[in-house]
Amino acid sequence: MREPALKNASVVTLRINGREVTVPVGTSVAAALAMTDSFVSRADLSGRPRGPLCGMGVCFECRATIDGVPEVLMCLTPCREDQTVVTDA
Amino acid sequence: MSAFDCVIVGGGIVGAALADVLSAEGVSVALVEARSIGTGTTACGMGHLVAMDDNAAELALTAWSVALWRELADGLPATVEYDACGTLWLAADDEEMAAVSAKVANYRAAGVRAEVLDSAALYEAEPALAPGLVGALRVPEDAVLYPPVAARTFALRAQARGARLMTGCQVRELRPGGVVLANGEVLTARHVVLAAGVASPLLCPGLPISPRKGHLLITRRGAPVVHHQLVELGYLKSAHGTDGASVAFNAQPRVTGQLLLGSSRQPGDGTREVDAALLERMLKRAAMFLPGLDGLQALRVWTGLRPATPDGLPLLGPHPEKPWLWLACGHEGLGITTATGSARLVADQLLGRASVIDARPYSPARFLSASGREVAHA
């Protein structure tokens, strides 16, 4: 059942590569990335796309710049209101 | 019950290399590993294939092993990242530079190419180095690789020849005629080889192997461009003290544009936690040699436990009082380098034939008396 677009404490809205994404509180940034149309977090040396793999802070594939801080692991970072996420992809 | 000619306990790079060599000789082998192939100390090291001349036995084993790696290199998959970048041993003062000529003579006598770089030649080779260095010793045929993939390559080659790989298999006991697994299963074998690194004394009490902890750090891409594995000659002074923690500059270029930075030593420390103060000392030392590191971001820091013996040489050969038990352990920080030579030495002894180099300096009998008690090292 969809609630009207009334902001409440159970969701947050962040920006991933300039796009607004609204997710339930407690969602990781990596999960929020998966809810966009691209699950790519960065590129390897030959430009091939890489995406979050382990979801638990081990593989380091989900590094992104979050609120200006580079190389933050998206999978270990909860989404917050007005957060800005920029991937290298 | 399963019968093998040889059960190898420990699927690090040494055990995997031995499985590769023995299976190529038609020996039936089981390689038993408590976790996954190449995930213990093997996965923690730098993967520097380096000829070292602290003593004649170390030089003989490392020089031969580096040459064996070079022979293998063309057959290794690209994911092993074998790169013959060579080593530069950096001299910070005239005293260290004076030691270089003696080292050149040592290396050349062992068939290892080595050359002296004066200060100008050094800075032409490595412009990212801080000014003030006096020169360097260049060992051009040293190399680097990615150890866990190298170990896996050996293990899979052995498996393709019929060896049995048993991963996730803890060994509970070594005994004449085989090993007992944690689940009670018995693997029968004529020979048992213990290649379990720092865990070896758990299965064979009394082995003179103790952990010597080290820290490594890998940077993100965009590190200062470096062409050789860089090691300070002062490393030779700091690496062999037996008491107290020490650090020395050691930097390795990776094909990804990252730098792998070391090194630290904490004798007798078997913990895995990162020691922030020691890490800071290590990085300050690195930044003295490579000022471009300042402000660069690290991706990961980790520790590993070198399996150290009292004389810095591995234990390769029969246990003096257990004729069914063979040792291939205690490689300290040279297990990746000497995996190839160690595997050949142990395989040659198992098969009763002579080796290219004299095996006696690595014989476990130098520490373990025939009555089974540990003896003082002369």
HADDOCK unambig.tbl for C-alpha pairs under 7 A between the chains (distance, minus, plus):
assign (segid A and resid 45 and name CA) (segid B and resid 256 and name CA) 6.86 0.50 0.50
